[in-house]
Amino acid sequence: DTEVTQTPKHLVMGMTNKKSLKCEQHMGHRAMYWYKQKAKKPPELMFVYSYEKLSINESVPSRFSPECPNSSLLNLHLHALQPEDSALYLCASSHPPRGTDTQYFGPGTRLTVL
Amino acid sequence: GESVGLHLPTLSVQEGDNSIINCAYSNSASDYFIWYKQESGKGPQFIIDIRSNMDKRQGQRVTVLLNKTVKHLSLQIAATQPGDSAVYFCAERGGSSNTGKLIFGQGTTLQVKP
């Protein structure tokens, strides 16, 4: 099973709202990732968690706040977003970064900020 | 700096023909490469990977070739089918082998004509 699930599939929010994106995997992976993907562009890395600890933050604005409650779950808390933050948000997981680490992606959450 | 690029943004092939999607990378120290397929409205799907100590790897109807001399990666799809229509991204693991960071190319859209 190489499934990563993400909820919700679609999200529309205003600039003053607070919302959260959720990601779950049951592959025993100990590294989890958040990516942002704009239309017709490749995914851009935002955050990496390794063994439930934040290991990489790609200079993401503080209005995006990641959380890794346990080894299977990854959240992305959103607050005071801007319209330009509208994008597809992808979660991925892999074995902890070592050797060859295939990242498996979820289907994404399509976020629209009004 | 590191970059991964694809030679053509769009490739159109006839159903049943073979497809070749190319990718150039710039970091000669990269040791791991992945091809992903992304269908409209979905997350990237792992197709095949290759380590830098290999020149060729085959999967079901797909072959990845790695030429380290010219820093070139290609994905060959045999007997292309309509279901192969998607955007294809190559990715390399950049930086330290312990970070898990993937650097994606810009993507090639494969269109399969019936």
Chai-1 contact restraints between the chains, C-beta under 6 A:
chainA,res_idxA,chainB,res_idxB,connection_type,confidence,min_distance_angstrom,max_distance_angstrom,comment,restraint_id
A,A31,B,G100,contact,1.0,0.0,6.0,A-B,restraint_1
A,P42,B,F89,contact,1.0,0.0,6.0,A-B,restraint_2
A,P42,B,F104,contact,1.0,0.0,6.0,A-B,restraint_3
A,P42,B,G107,contact,1.0,0.0,6.0,A-B,restraint_4
A,P43,B,F104,contact,1.0,0.0,6.0,A-B,restraint_5
A,V48,B,G100,contact,1.0,0.0,6.0,A-B,restraint_6
A,L90,B,G43,contact,1.0,0.0,6.0,A-B,restraint_7
A,P97,B,N98,contact,1.0,0.0,6.0,A-B,restraint_8
A,P97,B,T99,contact,1.0,0.0,6.0,A-B,restraint_9
A,P97,B,G100,contact,1.0,0.0,6.0,A-B,restraint_10
A,T100,B,Y32,contact,1.0,0.0,6.0,A-B,restraint_11
A,T100,B,R51,contact,1.0,0.0,6.0,A-B,restraint_12
A,D101,B,G100,contact,1.0,0.0,6.0,A-B,restraint_13
A,T102,B,F46,contact,1.0,0.0,6.0,A-B,restraint_14
A,T102,B,D49,contact,1.0,0.0,6.0,A-B,restraint_15
A,F105,B,G43,contact,1.0,0.0,6.0,A-B,restraint_16
A,F105,B,P44,contact,1.0,0.0,6.0,A-B,restraint_17
A,G106,B,G43,contact,1.0,0.0,6.0,A-B,restraint_18
A,P107,B,K42,contact,1.0,0.0,6.0,A-B,restraint_19
A,P107,B,G43,contact,1.0,0.0,6.0,A-B,restraint_20
A,G108,B,G43,contact,1.0,0.0,6.0,A-B,restraint_21
